[in-house]
Amino acid sequence: MCATLLILRATELLTPDHGTKTATTLALGLYTAYNVAATVASVPAGRLADRLGVRGPLLVLTAGVAAFAVSYGLFAVSGAAIAFLAIPFVLAGVGIGAVETAQHSAVAALAPQDLRGSAFGLLATVQSLGNLAASAVASILWTALSPTAAFAYLAAWMVLALAGFACTACR
């Protein structure tokens, strides 16, 4: 999901107490925490995926999706406290650090060698279409209903993804 929606949500929540300029600055500071969390999480996520063997990337991917689910759920119900907003930003950063590392690792580990290039191409296609659809629907929900509806929708998709991963892990 586009980090722009995270920044917009924080800005909207912080503006009544801090004004637009300060709220935007604070939201960008929270986005910096998101990026730091992603950076810090990515190497350990990759190491963990490597240590856990063939199922490692799927387990790390599942953990990253769980972090997104909690993050989006918190954005759906969050208040205007900076400390409270930091939690979903950091969780989303950990989620992206784990997911971006693990999804490529999973393709490399699970795709047959003669189809690996095509598998990476398919991953990029699914990512692009998924981001477009998620951003479009979330934006429509945000505009037509509320930011809460948009983040609840995104959280629901993460829970659905977790269910899919659980089914895959049972095989």
C-alpha positions as CSV (number, residue, x, y, z in Angstrom):
1,M,0.0,0.0,0.0
2,C,1.2,3.5,-0.8
3,A,2.9,5.2,2.2
4,T,1.3,8.4,1.0
5,L,-1.9,7.3,2.6
6,L,-0.1,6.8,5.9
7,I,1.3,10.3,5.8
8,L,-2.0,11.8,4.8
9,R,-3.8,10.0,7.7
10,A,-1.3,11.2,10.2
11,T,-1.4,14.8,8.8
12,E,-5.2,14.8,9.0
13,L,-5.2,13.5,12.5
14,L,-2.5,15.9,13.8
15,T,-3.7,19.1,12.0
16,P,-6.4,20.1,14.5
17,D,-3.9,20.2,17.4
18,H,-0.8,21.3,15.6
19,G,-1.8,23.2,12.4
20,T,-1.2,22.0,8.9
21,K,2.5,22.9,8.5
22,T,3.6,21.3,11.8
23,A,1.3,18.3,11.3
24,T,2.8,17.7,7.9
25,T,6.3,17.9,9.4
26,L,5.4,15.5,12.1
27,A,3.8,13.1,9.6
28,L,7.0,13.2,7.5
29,G,9.0,12.5,10.7
30,L,6.8,9.4,11.3
31,Y,7.4,8.4,7.7
32,T,11.1,8.6,8.5
33,A,10.5,6.2,11.4
34,Y,8.7,3.9,8.9
35,N,11.8,3.9,6.6
36,V,14.2,3.3,9.5
37,A,12.1,0.4,10.7
38,A,12.0,-1.0,7.2
39,T,15.8,-0.7,6.9
40,V,16.4,-2.3,10.3
41,A,14.0,-5.1,9.7
42,S,15.1,-6.1,6.2
43,V,18.5,-7.8,7.0
44,P,17.3,-9.8,10.0
45,A,14.2,-10.8,8.0
46,G,16.4,-12.1,5.2
47,R,18.7,-13.9,7.6
48,L,15.7,-15.5,9.3
49,A,14.3,-16.6,5.9
50,D,17.6,-18.2,5.0
51,R,17.9,-20.0,8.4
52,L,14.5,-21.5,8.3
53,G,15.0,-23.3,5.0
54,V,12.4,-23.6,2.2
55,R,9.5,-22.5,4.4
56,G,11.5,-19.6,5.8
57,P,10.5,-17.0,3.2
58,L,6.8,-17.9,3.7
59,L,7.1,-17.5,7.5
60,V,8.9,-14.2,7.2
61,L,6.3,-13.1,4.6
62,T,3.5,-14.1,6.9
63,A,5.1,-12.1,9.8
64,G,5.4,-9.0,7.5
65,V,1.7,-9.3,6.4
66,A,0.7,-9.6,10.1
67,A,2.6,-6.4,10.9
68,F,0.7,-4.7,8.1
69,A,-2.6,-6.0,9.3
70,V,-2.0,-4.6,12.8
71,S,-0.7,-1.4,11.4
72,Y,-3.7,-0.8,9.1
73,G,-6.0,-1.8,11.9
74,L,-4.4,0.8,14.2
75,F,-4.7,3.5,11.4
76,A,-8.4,2.7,11.2
77,V,-8.9,3.5,14.9
78,S,-6.0,5.8,15.7
79,G,-6.2,9.1,17.5
80,A,-4.1,12.2,17.2
81,A,-1.4,11.3,19.7
82,I,2.0,11.3,18.0
83,A,3.3,8.4,20.2
84,F,0.2,6.3,19.2
85,L,0.7,7.1,15.5
86,A,4.3,6.0,15.7
87,I,3.3,2.5,16.4
88,P,1.5,1.8,13.1
89,F,4.2,3.6,11.1
90,V,6.9,1.4,12.7
91,L,4.8,-1.7,12.2
92,A,4.2,-0.8,8.5
93,G,8.0,-0.3,8.2
94,V,8.7,-3.6,9.7
95,G,6.1,-5.2,7.4
96,I,7.6,-3.7,4.3
97,G,11.1,-4.7,5.4
98,A,10.0,-8.3,5.9
99,V,7.7,-8.6,2.9
100,E,10.0,-7.1,0.3
101,T,12.8,-9.3,1.5
102,A,10.8,-12.5,1.8
103,Q,8.7,-12.3,-1.4
104,H,11.8,-12.2,-3.6
105,S,13.4,-14.9,-1.5
106,A,10.2,-17.1,-1.8
107,V,10.2,-16.8,-5.5
108,A,13.9,-17.7,-5.7
109,A,13.4,-20.7,-3.4
110,L,10.1,-22.0,-4.7
111,A,10.0,-21.3,-8.5
112,P,11.5,-24.0,-10.7
113,Q,14.9,-22.8,-12.1
114,D,13.7,-22.8,-15.7
115,L,10.8,-20.5,-14.7
116,R,12.5,-18.3,-12.2
117,G,12.7,-15.2,-14.5
118,S,9.1,-15.6,-15.4
119,A,8.1,-16.0,-11.7
120,F,9.9,-12.7,-10.9
121,G,8.0,-11.1,-13.7
122,L,4.7,-12.5,-12.5
123,L,5.6,-11.2,-9.0
124,A,6.2,-7.7,-10.4
125,T,2.9,-7.8,-12.3
126,V,0.9,-9.0,-9.3
127,Q,2.5,-6.3,-7.2
128,S,1.8,-3.6,-9.7
129,L,-1.9,-4.6,-10.2
130,G,-2.4,-5.2,-6.5
131,N,-1.0,-1.8,-5.6
132,L,-3.1,-0.1,-8.2
133,A,-6.3,-1.9,-7.1
134,A,-5.7,-1.4,-3.4
135,S,-4.8,2.3,-3.8
136,A,-7.8,2.9,-6.0
137,V,-10.3,1.2,-3.8
138,A,-8.8,2.6,-0.6
139,S,-8.9,6.1,-2.1
140,I,-12.5,5.7,-3.1
141,L,-13.4,4.4,0.4
142,W,-11.5,7.3,2.0
143,T,-13.3,9.9,-0.1
144,A,-16.8,8.3,-0.1
145,L,-16.9,7.0,3.5
146,S,-13.9,7.8,5.7
147,P,-10.2,7.0,6.3
148,T,-11.4,4.5,8.8
149,A,-13.2,2.6,6.1
150,A,-10.1,2.7,3.8
151,F,-7.8,1.3,6.5
152,A,-10.3,-1.3,7.6
153,Y,-10.5,-2.5,4.0
154,L,-6.7,-2.7,3.8
155,A,-6.5,-4.5,7.2
156,A,-9.2,-7.0,6.0
157,W,-7.1,-7.8,2.9
158,M,-4.1,-8.4,5.1
159,V,-6.1,-10.8,7.3
160,L,-7.3,-12.6,4.1
161,A,-3.6,-12.9,3.0
162,L,-2.7,-14.3,6.4
163,A,-5.4,-16.9,6.0
164,G,-4.0,-17.8,2.6
165,F,-0.5,-18.2,4.1
166,A,-1.9,-20.3,6.9
167,C,-3.4,-22.7,4.3
168,T,-0.1,-22.8,2.4
169,A,1.8,-23.5,5.6
170,C,-0.5,-26.5,6.3
171,R,0.5,-28.2,3.1
